Amino acid sequence: MNILNLLIKEKDTVGVEINDLVIRVAYFRNKKKFIKNNTEKEIVLIEEIIPKNIISNGVIKDKVLLTKTLRNIWSKEKIKDKYAIISIPEDKIYSNLFPFPKAVIGEQLKQAVTLAIDFQLPFKKDEVYVGWENDLDSNNSNEVVISAIPKNITNDYMTVLNNADIDILALESHIASIAHSIKLNKGETTLIIKENSESITLFVLKDNILKFSRTLPAFFLNDREALKNEISKIKNSFENEYKEGVVELPLTEATIRDDYTKYLEANNSIGSASKWLISIGAAIRGEIPKDKDKMISLLPVGTVEAYKYQKIKTFIVLIRNISIGVSIFFLFAFLAIYFYIFSLSQTIKNVSSNVIVSPISKDMAEKEALIQRINSISTVGASILSSTVNWSILIDEINSRVISGITVFSFGATSVSEKVYISGIASNREILNKFKKTLQDSTYLTSVELPITNLEQKGDIPFSVTFMIKDPSMLYYK
């Protein structure tokens, strides 16, 4: 049984489209009806126009203003308790289809994809984040879609989302989100024309699987003849290769899948359905069970790992808040008992000053007994508090030792007297060694161990560190 699932309420997921001019958010929720165990859903759609020049060609130009805009949306719409699938412009994202033989599966397929990433991508591997997914329904081969994005672009989006307190599970392109939601005829190859504010993207889908994509510069927005020729070249290439016709479809004329049309029909003020394809597509991905999402994510880690990290982060915050809450409760209890006893002592002093000799009254005897019971309760409370582990002290110590280039994903400990472990990703081997040294310099930690693995890997090195707490008593309330 997973203790995280018991203590932490499962969050819903929102789909978020970010582009040069607007942010759109879509998510599903149960309809607000007074019906027990109601499972009928509706969709919530949110649109916020953003100033120009915050984002240009998929690159963030003003991180501060974008952070503020996202914070305002999350606060105004009260969606802080949800995870997010973020869909960003495809201008700087490279995507390509690589076919492999049907017999290449499992570990062999992973090795083949790794070789394709090493030798066929038009980037240096150390400069990009890469994700891939395969289509096992292809008739003759494993068709693997590989996507890559420069690390600095992803890092900028992650910085903005973290500063806006948004729990992100996956980062994908507009094209990937559209593929989740667009309505296409089964078995038909479709060339989709997507016009952006500063570019035009041409991409081919078949059975909602990406086969090809290319982003053209702003020149083609004004030269329609050149655009027409480029479309014709792509169509001819696909028709010659696959021996089948290719259908053209401007994105503005596209519609949503039939099984989601009912949600749009219930929203009379949404405008064109095509403009919601991206945010709804991201929301549809959010409906997939978090531990089964194997789709491409352009984050440093996959969706499953990102989900585990977000749950652990929420759990740590929960434990910290519980510890603080318990401390405050006992503090107020102590103060209340102190002031009550002080009041009683003052009353007794005033009475004794006016009475020379007086037998102990029944009321005074009852108050004395009450004081004794209060003292007993206070003693028990202090005993409980002294045996409560304050994990936040250790968490704060670890956070103070994390250096730039180190990302921690998980933290685990069975007890204060056993080994504690943390795991994550280091940007390179030198940063990882420096991180180990900072842990060894801690006055609170001892027996720091960092097994050396993945020696051939130069960047984004996964690691797992174990250590002991030098003085476990420091974690208990005094």
Residue, then its C-alpha position, 0 to 999 in steps of 0.5 A: m500500500n502506497i502511503l502517498n496515496l493515502l495521505i495525498k488527495e489525487k489531483d486533476t490535470v489541466g491542459v495549457e496552450i501557450n503561444d505568442l498571443v494567448i494562453r488557453v486552459a482546458y480541463f474536465r470536471n464532474k458536473k455540479k449536480f446533487i447526485k451521489n457518485n455523479t461521474e458525468k463530466e463537463i469541460v472548463l475553457i479559459e482564454e487569456i490574451i497576453p501582451k505581444n513580445i512575451i513569446s516570439n517563435g516559441v522562445i520566452k522573451d519576458k519570463v517575469l511577465l509570463t510568470k505574472t500572467l500565469r499566476n493571475i490565471w491560476s489565482k483567478e480561476k482557482i486551479k492551484d490544486k491541479y497538475a498541468i500538461i503544457s503545450i508550447p509552440e513547435d517553432k524550435i522543436y525538431s520532430n521526425l519519424f524513424p522506422f524500425p523493423k517489427a522484430v526490433i522491440g524492447e531493449q533492442l528498440k531502445q538501443a536502436v533509438t539511442l543510436a538514431i539520437d546519437f547520429q541522426l539528430p541535427f543537434k549535439k546530444d548534450e544541448v537538447y532534451v530528447g523524447w520518443e514514442n513508438d507506434l506499434d500499430s504500423n503494418n510493417s514496422n515500428e515507427v518511432v517519433i523522436s522529438a528534441i528541443p534545445k535545453n535552454i528553451t525548456n529550462d526557461y519554461m520550467t523556470v517560469l512554471n516553477n515561479a508561478d507555482i504550477d506543478i508540471l507533468a509534461l511538456e509537449s508541442h502544439i502538434a502533439s496536442i492537436a494529434h490527441s484531439i483532432k478529428l481525422n478520417k481513419g486510414e487517411t493521410t492529412l496535411i495540416i496547415k497551421e498559421n502562427s503569428e510569425s511562422i507557418t507549420l506544415f505537418v502530416l498526420k495519419d490515424n492521429i500519428l505524426k508522420f512529418s512536420r516542418t515550420l516555415p519562416a514568416f516570409f511564407l505568410n506573405d508569399r502565398e505562391a511560395l507556400k502553395n509550392e511548398i505544400s505541393k512538394i510535401k504532398n507529392s513526396f508523400e503520395n510517391e512514397y506511400k502510393e496514396g492521396v494526401v488531403e489538405l486541411p487548414l487548421t482553422e477548418a479542423t474539428i474535434r474528435d466525435d467523442y469530445t464534441k459534446y463538451l464543446e456543444a455545451n459551451n455556447s461562448i467558446g467561438s471557433a472549435s479549432k482554436w481549442l484543439i491544442s488546450i483540449g488535446a493537452a487536457i485529453r493527455g491529462e486523462i491518461p493514468k499518470d503511471k501509463d503515460k509513455m508519450i513524448s515529454l520535452l522535460p529532462v524526465g518522462t511523465v511518469e517520473a515527473y508525476k512521482y516527483q510532484k507527489i513526493k514534493t507534495f508529501i514533503v510539504l504536507i509533513r512540514n505543515i503537519s509538523i508546524g501545525v503540531s508545534i503551534f498547537f502545543l505552543f498555544a496549549f502551553l500558553a493557555i495553561y500558563f495563563y490559566i494557572f497564573s490567573l488562579s494564582q492571582t485569585i488565590k493570592n487576593v483571597s488569602s490577603n483578605v482572610i486570616v484563617s480559613p478552611i480550604s473550601k470545596d471550590m478551591a479543592e476542585k481547582e487544585a485537582l484541575i490544576q493537577r490534571i492540567n499539569s498531567i496533560s501538559t506533561v503528556g503533551a511534552s512527551i508526545l512532542s519530544s518523540t515526534v520527528n521534525w523532518s523539515i530540519l533535515i529537508d531544509e539542510i538538504n535543500s541548503r546543500v543543493i547546488s546549481g545543476i543538481t535537480v532532486f526528484s525523490f527523498g526517502a527514509t524509514s527512520v532517523s537511525e537508518k540510511v536516508y536516500i535522495s535521487g535526482i539528475a546532475s547536469n554533469r560529473e563535475i557538478l555531481n562531485k561538488f554536490k557530494k562534497t557539500l553533503q560531506d561538509s554538513t555537520y548534520l550528515t555522515s557516511v555520505e555514499l555516491p555510487i558511480t554509475n553511467l560512466e559513459q554519460k557526460g550530461d544529465i547524469p542520474f544519481s542516488v546518494t545515501f547518508m546517515i544522520k550524525d545525531p538523530s536527536m537533532l530531529y526531535y522537538k526539544 
